[in-house]
Protein backbone atom coordinates (compact mmCIF):
# COMPACT_ATOMS: atom_id res chain seq x y z
CA UNK A 1 0.00 0.00 0.00
CA UNK A 2 1.31 3.47 -0.89
CA UNK A 3 -0.06 6.86 0.07
CA UNK A 4 -0.98 9.72 -2.24
CA UNK A 5 2.53 11.14 -2.34
CA UNK A 6 3.56 8.11 -4.39
CA UNK A 7 0.61 7.85 -6.79
CA UNK A 8 -0.38 9.85 -9.88
CA UNK A 9 -3.88 10.40 -8.53
CA UNK A 10 -2.74 11.71 -5.17
CA UNK A 11 -4.79 8.96 -3.51
CA UNK A 12 -3.54 5.73 -1.90
CA UNK A 13 -3.00 2.59 -3.98
CA UNK A 14 -3.32 -0.87 -2.50
CA UNK A 15 -2.52 -4.26 -4.00
CA UNK A 16 -2.95 -7.67 -2.37
CA UNK A 17 -1.41 -10.95 -3.50
CA UNK A 18 -2.22 -13.78 -1.07
CA UNK A 19 -0.26 -16.09 -3.44
CA UNK A 20 -2.33 -19.18 -2.73
CA UNK A 21 -1.73 -21.86 -5.32
CA UNK A 22 -4.18 -21.91 -8.19
CA UNK A 23 -6.48 -24.92 -8.23
CA UNK A 24 -9.84 -26.17 -9.47
CA UNK A 25 -12.15 -25.45 -7.79
CA UNK A 26 -10.56 -22.13 -6.84
CA UNK A 27 -9.75 -21.20 -3.25
CA UNK A 28 -11.35 -17.80 -3.90
CA UNK A 29 -14.53 -16.62 -5.52
CA UNK A 30 -15.38 -13.04 -6.47
CA UNK A 31 -18.31 -11.45 -4.71
CA UNK A 32 -20.11 -8.09 -4.55
CA UNK A 33 -22.45 -7.69 -1.57
CA UNK A 34 -25.02 -4.89 -1.39
CA UNK A 35 -27.38 -4.50 1.57
CA UNK A 36 -28.38 -1.77 4.03
CA UNK A 37 -25.15 -0.29 5.42
CA UNK A 38 -23.13 -2.65 3.22
CA UNK A 39 -21.58 -2.23 -0.23
CA UNK A 40 -18.41 -4.29 -0.46
CA UNK A 41 -16.67 -6.29 -3.15
CA UNK A 42 -13.63 -8.51 -3.44
CA UNK A 43 -12.98 -12.20 -2.88
CA UNK A 44 -14.10 -14.70 -0.27
CA UNK A 45 -13.82 -18.36 0.68
CA UNK A 46 -16.66 -20.79 -0.02
CA UNK A 47 -19.02 -20.80 2.94
CA UNK A 48 -18.11 -17.36 4.27
CA UNK A 49 -20.85 -14.74 3.93
CA UNK A 50 -18.47 -11.76 3.87
CA UNK A 51 -15.56 -10.41 1.81
CA UNK A 52 -12.13 -11.48 3.05
CA UNK A 53 -9.98 -9.30 0.76
CA UNK A 54 -11.42 -6.31 -1.04
CA UNK A 55 -12.90 -2.84 -0.57
CA UNK A 56 -16.06 -0.98 0.25
CA UNK A 57 -16.80 2.64 -0.69
CA UNK A 58 -14.37 4.02 1.91
CA UNK A 59 -11.68 1.44 2.73
CA UNK A 60 -9.58 -1.14 0.88
CA UNK A 61 -7.52 -3.90 2.46
CA UNK A 62 -5.22 -6.80 1.62
CA UNK A 63 -4.09 -9.89 3.49
CA UNK A 64 -1.12 -12.25 3.65
CA UNK A 65 -0.21 -14.90 6.21
CA UNK A 66 1.97 -13.58 9.03
CA UNK A 67 3.50 -16.98 9.90
CA UNK A 68 3.34 -16.04 13.58
CA UNK A 69 3.91 -19.05 15.85
CA UNK A 70 0.53 -19.75 17.42
CA UNK A 71 0.88 -23.44 18.21
CA UNK A 72 3.03 -25.47 20.59
CA UNK A 73 3.70 -29.17 21.07
CA UNK A 74 3.56 -30.50 24.64
CA UNK A 75 5.08 -33.76 25.82
CA UNK A 76 2.59 -35.59 28.02
CA UNK A 77 3.12 -38.20 30.75
CA UNK A 78 0.51 -40.65 32.00
CA UNK A 79 -0.20 -42.50 35.23
CA UNK A 80 1.74 -45.79 35.28
CA UNK A 81 -1.38 -47.73 36.27
CA UNK A 82 -4.05 -45.79 34.40
CA UNK A 83 -3.41 -44.65 30.78
CA UNK A 84 -6.44 -42.36 30.92
CA UNK A 85 -4.87 -40.09 33.55
CA UNK A 86 -2.41 -37.40 32.40
CA UNK A 87 0.10 -35.69 34.67
CA UNK A 88 -0.10 -31.99 35.59
CA UNK A 89 1.63 -29.88 38.24
CA UNK A 90 -1.45 -30.40 40.41
CA UNK A 91 -1.49 -34.18 40.01
CA UNK A 92 -3.08 -36.57 37.56
CA UNK A 93 -6.29 -35.57 35.76
CA UNK A 94 -8.56 -37.52 33.38
CA UNK A 95 -8.14 -37.31 29.64
CA UNK A 96 -11.07 -36.14 27.60
CA UNK A 97 -12.04 -38.41 24.74
CA UNK A 98 -14.62 -38.39 21.97
CA UNK A 99 -15.22 -39.96 18.59
CA UNK A 100 -15.01 -38.30 15.20
CA UNK A 101 -16.95 -39.92 12.34
CA UNK A 102 -15.32 -39.46 8.94
CA UNK A 103 -17.72 -40.12 6.09
CA UNK A 104 -16.21 -41.94 3.10
CA UNK A 105 -17.80 -41.80 -0.33
CA UNK A 106 -18.84 -45.26 -1.52
CA UNK A 107 -17.39 -46.75 1.67
CA UNK A 108 -17.98 -47.31 5.33
CA UNK A 109 -17.53 -44.40 7.77
CA UNK A 110 -14.24 -44.34 9.66
CA UNK A 111 -14.46 -43.83 13.42
CA UNK A 112 -11.51 -41.95 14.91
CA UNK A 113 -10.98 -41.91 18.67
CA UNK A 114 -9.68 -38.50 19.78
CA UNK A 115 -8.00 -37.94 23.15
CA UNK A 116 -7.53 -34.43 24.48
CA UNK A 117 -5.36 -33.03 27.28
CA UNK A 118 -5.63 -29.54 28.74
CA UNK A 119 -3.31 -28.43 25.92
CA UNK A 120 -5.24 -29.97 23.05
CA UNK A 121 -5.65 -33.15 21.01
CA UNK A 122 -3.03 -35.89 21.23
CA UNK A 123 -1.29 -36.26 17.87
CA UNK A 124 0.85 -39.30 18.66
CA UNK A 125 1.06 -41.66 21.61
CA UNK A 126 3.38 -44.53 22.53
CA UNK A 127 4.67 -46.31 25.61
CA UNK A 128 7.11 -43.42 26.09
CA UNK A 129 4.41 -40.76 26.27
CA UNK A 130 2.55 -38.51 23.86
CA UNK A 131 2.57 -35.19 22.04
CA UNK A 132 -0.45 -32.87 22.23
CA UNK A 133 -1.04 -29.74 20.19
CA UNK A 134 -2.03 -26.39 21.69
CA UNK A 135 -3.21 -24.00 18.96
CA UNK A 136 -4.91 -20.62 18.95
CA UNK A 137 -7.22 -21.88 16.18
CA UNK A 138 -8.79 -24.33 18.63
CA UNK A 139 -10.13 -21.47 20.74
CA UNK A 140 -13.70 -20.22 20.14
CA UNK A 141 -13.82 -17.26 17.76
CA UNK A 142 -16.33 -15.12 15.87
CA UNK A 143 -15.00 -14.63 12.32
CA UNK A 144 -18.31 -13.62 10.73
CA UNK A 145 -18.87 -10.73 13.17
CA UNK A 146 -15.26 -9.64 12.65
CA UNK A 147 -15.53 -9.76 8.87
CA UNK A 148 -18.80 -7.80 9.02
CA UNK A 149 -17.10 -5.04 11.02
CA UNK A 150 -14.24 -5.00 8.51
CA UNK A 151 -16.63 -4.91 5.55
CA UNK A 152 -18.60 -2.01 7.06
CA UNK A 153 -15.59 0.08 8.18
CA UNK A 154 -15.83 3.69 7.06
CA UNK A 155 -12.20 4.68 7.63
CA UNK A 156 -8.74 3.23 8.08
CA UNK A 157 -9.05 3.80 11.83
CA UNK A 158 -12.38 1.94 11.94
CA UNK A 159 -10.95 -0.92 9.92
CA UNK A 160 -8.01 -1.23 12.31
CA UNK A 161 -10.38 -1.25 15.27
CA UNK A 162 -12.38 -4.06 13.62
CA UNK A 163 -9.20 -6.13 13.58
CA UNK A 164 -9.22 -6.06 17.39
CA UNK A 165 -11.74 -8.91 17.10
CA UNK A 166 -9.59 -10.95 14.70
CA UNK A 167 -8.34 -14.06 16.50
CA UNK A 168 -7.04 -16.62 14.02
CA UNK A 169 -5.21 -17.19 11.86
CA UNK A 170 -2.69 -14.41 12.46
CA UNK A 171 -2.43 -12.35 9.28
CA UNK A 172 -0.71 -9.28 7.89
CA UNK A 173 -3.31 -6.65 6.97
CA UNK A 174 -2.58 -3.56 4.88
CA UNK A 175 -5.32 -0.98 4.47
CA UNK A 176 -6.09 2.45 3.00
CA UNK A 177 -9.04 4.84 2.96
CA UNK A 178 -10.39 7.56 0.70
CA UNK A 179 -9.11 10.26 3.08
CA UNK A 180 -5.54 9.26 2.23
CA UNK A 181 -4.68 7.18 5.31
CA UNK A 182 -2.73 3.94 5.02
CA UNK A 183 -1.60 1.39 7.57
CA UNK A 184 -0.49 -2.09 8.49
CA UNK A 185 -1.25 -4.48 11.36
CA UNK A 186 -0.27 -8.05 12.22
CA UNK A 187 -3.66 -9.04 13.58
CA UNK A 188 -4.65 -12.10 15.56
CA UNK A 189 -4.07 -13.75 18.92
CA UNK A 190 -0.39 -14.55 19.44
CA UNK A 191 0.44 -16.36 22.70
CA UNK A 192 2.72 -15.03 25.41
CA UNK A 193 4.57 -17.97 26.94
CA UNK A 194 5.60 -18.35 30.55
CA UNK A 195 8.92 -19.77 29.35
CA UNK A 196 10.51 -20.64 26.02
CA UNK A 197 9.69 -19.57 22.48
CA UNK A 198 7.65 -22.53 21.24
CA UNK A 199 10.26 -23.79 18.77
CA UNK A 200 10.54 -27.29 20.25
CA UNK A 201 8.25 -29.66 22.22
CA UNK A 202 8.11 -28.77 25.91
CA UNK A 203 7.10 -30.61 29.11
CA UNK A 204 3.37 -30.54 29.65
CA UNK A 205 3.34 -31.80 33.23
CA UNK A 206 5.07 -29.13 35.31
CA UNK A 207 3.19 -25.93 34.40
CA UNK A 208 6.38 -24.08 33.51
CA UNK A 209 5.72 -23.84 29.77
CA UNK A 210 2.11 -22.70 29.69
CA UNK A 211 0.65 -19.72 27.84
CA UNK A 212 -0.01 -16.82 30.18
CA UNK A 213 -1.83 -14.39 27.86
CA UNK A 214 -1.83 -13.02 24.33
CA UNK A 215 0.13 -10.07 22.95
CA UNK A 216 -1.99 -6.98 23.69
CA UNK A 217 -3.67 -5.51 20.62
CA UNK A 218 -1.91 -2.17 21.08
CA UNK A 219 1.49 -3.90 21.06
CA UNK A 220 1.05 -5.96 17.88
CA UNK A 221 3.42 -5.05 15.02
CA UNK A 222 1.90 -2.28 12.95
CA UNK A 223 2.19 1.22 11.58
CA UNK A 224 -0.18 4.02 10.56
CA UNK A 225 0.71 6.61 7.91
CA UNK A 226 4.46 5.87 7.88
CA UNK A 227 6.77 8.73 6.96
CA UNK A 228 8.15 6.77 3.99
CA UNK A 229 4.69 6.70 2.44
CA UNK A 230 4.38 2.96 1.87
CA UNK A 231 4.05 -0.44 3.53
CA UNK A 232 5.27 -3.68 1.94
CA UNK A 233 4.55 -7.06 3.51
CA UNK A 234 4.72 -10.51 1.91
CA UNK A 235 5.09 -12.94 4.81
CA UNK A 236 8.33 -11.19 5.77
CA UNK A 237 9.29 -10.34 9.38
CA UNK A 238 7.45 -7.18 10.36
CA UNK A 239 8.98 -6.44 13.76
CA UNK A 240 12.49 -5.36 14.79
CA UNK A 241 14.92 -7.85 16.37
CA UNK A 242 14.32 -6.32 19.81
CA UNK A 243 10.55 -6.86 19.68
CA UNK A 244 9.64 -7.91 23.26
CA UNK A 245 7.68 -11.05 22.30
CA UNK A 246 8.68 -14.08 20.19
CA UNK A 247 6.67 -14.05 16.97
CA UNK A 248 8.05 -16.77 14.73
N, C-alpha and C positions, 0 to 999 in steps of 0.2 A: 504494500500500500504506500502511495506517495501523496504528499499534500499538494496544494495548488501551486506552490512555488516551483514545482517540478513537472507541471503539466501545461499543455498549450491552452487549455480551457480556463486555467486558474482554479479549477476544482480538483478534489482528490480523485485518484484512480486506484482501483483495487482489482487485483487478480488472484484467483485461488486455484491451485492445482493439487488436489488431494492425492494424485498419482497412485490411485488404486488400479490394479491390473484390469485391463479390459476383458470382459467375458460375456457369454450369452447364457442366460439372461443377464442384463447389465446390473451392476451394483446399484447404479443411480437411475432415477427416472425424473424427467423434467415435470415441473408442476407450477401452476399459477393459481393461487387461492384468493378469492374475493368474497368477503363477507363484511357485515358491520364491524367497523374498527379493524379491518384486516384487508390488506392488498399487498401480497407478497409473492415473489416468484423466484425460482431457482431449481435446486435438485433436492431429492429426498430419497430415503430408503423405502423399499416396499414395507407396508404396514405402519409407517409413521404418518400421522395426519398433518404434519407441519413441514416447513422447509428447513433443511439442515444447513445448506450453503446457498446464499442468494442475496436478495435485497428487497426492501419495501420502498415506499416513496420517499423515505428520509435517510435510511441507513443501509449500507452494504457490508457484508462480512464474508470472510473466508476461513477455512479450517484445514489444519494438518495435525497429524498425531504428534504429541509432545515426547513420547517415549519415556515419560516419567515412570519411575519404579513404584508401582502401587500394589505389588504382591510379594509375599515372602513365603518361603518354605520352612516349616517347623518340623524338627525331629521329635517324634512322640515315643514315649515309653509306656508299657502296659503292666498291669498287676501280674506277678508271676503265676498266680493261681486263677485269675479271671481275665481272659482276653478282652472282655467288654468294659474293663475299667482302665482309664487312661490317667497317667500321673500329672498332677499340677503341684504348685508350691503349697497348696492348702490340703494336699492329700489326693487320693484317687477318686475320680468322678466317672459316672457312666458315659459311655459313648452314645451318641444319638445315631439311629439307623433308620433308613426308609428304603423303599423300592422305587426304582424308575422303570417304567415300561417303555421300551423302544419298539415302535411299530415298524414292521418290515414288509415292504410291498411283496406280494405273492409268497409270503413266508410266515412263519410263526413269530409272534412277538418275543422279544428278548427281554428278560427280567434282569435288571442290574441292581445288586445290593449296594447301597451307598452308606458308608460310615462317616460320621462327622464329629470332629473334636471342637473345642471352643475356638480353634483357629479357622476351621473350615473342613472341607471334605478330604478324606484320606485318598491320596493318589496311588500309593504303593505301600504294601505291608508284607513283612516277612518275619521270621523268628527273631531277627535282630531289632525290629522296631518298625516304624512307619514314617512317612512324610505326609504332612497335611499342608494345604494351600490356603493362606489368608490373602484375600483380594478385595480391594475396594469395590469392585463390580458386584460382589456378593451382597453388599449392603443395600437396603431398600432405597429407592430413588424415585424421582418424579420427572422423567424426561419430557413428557408431553407438556406439562405446565411450564417447564423451563423454556422449551422451544416456542411456546406461545408467547411468552414474555419477550423472547428475542425477536420473533416475527413482528410483534407489535411495537417494538422500540421506536421512539420518535427522534432519538438523538444518539450520538456516540456514547454519551454519559449514561443514558438509559439502557443502551445495549450492554455496556459493561456491567451495570448493576444487575441486569438479568442473568449474567454469567455467575453471579453469586450463588445461584441455585444449581449450577452445573456440578454434578458429582463425578460421573464416570462415563466414558473414559477421559483421562486427562488429555486435553487438546490445546494446540496453539490457535488462538483466534486473532485475526487482524480485522479491523473495522474502520469505517469512515462514514461521515454524514454530510448532508448537503450544506451545512454551515462551514465546512472546511476542516473539521476535526478528524484526526486519525488516531489510531492506537493499536496496542497489542496487549494480550493477556494470556498467560498459561493457566487455563481454567481447569477446575476439577479438584477433587479431594486427594491430597498427597499426604501419606502418613508421616507422622513424627515418631521416631522410634526411641524407646528408652535407652537402647544401646545398639551399636552396630549400624550398618548402612543397608542391610538387606541383600548384599551381593551373594551370600552363601547360606545354606541351611543353618538354622540356629536351634539350640535346645528349646523345647516347648514345655518343659516341666518345671522350670525354676522361676518363671515370671520375670526374668531379667531382660528379655528380648521382646517384650510386648510393645504394641503401639500405644502411645499415650494421648495422642490428639491428631489433628490434621494441621497443615500449614495454614495460618490465618489468611483469609481472603485478601486482606490489605497487604500481605507480605509476599504474595505470589509474584513471580517474575512478570513484569509488564512495563509499559510506557505509554504515556499520552502526549500527543503533539511533540515528538522529539525535535530537538533543534536542527538535526540533519535533514528533516523533512521526509523521511521514509522509514519503513520497517520491512525487513526481509526475514522470513522464517520458513524453513523447509526441513523440519525435524532436527535442526541444528541446536546445540546448546544455547540457551537464551538467558543464562544467568552467569555472573562473573565467578571466577574460581573461589572467591571468599564468601559466596552465598552461604548463609548460616545453616541451611538444611540440605541433606543429600537429596538429589533429584533423580539421578540416573544410576 
